[in-house]
Amino acid sequence: QDAVKKALSLSELQLKINPNNIRLLLDIASFYGMLKDQKKTTSLLKRIEMLHPEDVYDLFYVGDIYEEWLNDRKNALKWMKAAIEKGYSVKNIERLPGLKNLVADSRFKQLSKTATN
């Protein structure tokens, strides 16, 4: 946890230089998730959403944080769908141990079927 706090501190310093860096905001949201601060994690994800991320990895990362750190399946699926529609690999999602419950969800299975057809 000390390493996460150190990384968070350094990332927040970087954010002062570039406050709208989506990738940095995602990292910080993930760090807060690791520290179990759901309020800050959620707040950062809402801020990211207002920046309208387009990058396929950013879309995936938002969904991953919703699933892994907030247990918010509805939003996780929404962001994973956006990532998959832009070309993110369903197979990559299926390989990640932290997303095994999401992958087992019937809604994800339906989403993955439409992506591969």
Secondary structure, DSSP 8 states (H G I E B T S, - for coil): -HHHHHHHHHHHHHHHH-TT-HHHHHHHHHHHHHTT-HHHHHHHHHHHHHT----HHHHHHHHHHHHHHH--HHHHHHHHHHHHHTT--HHHHHH-GGGHHHHHSHHHHHHHHHHH-
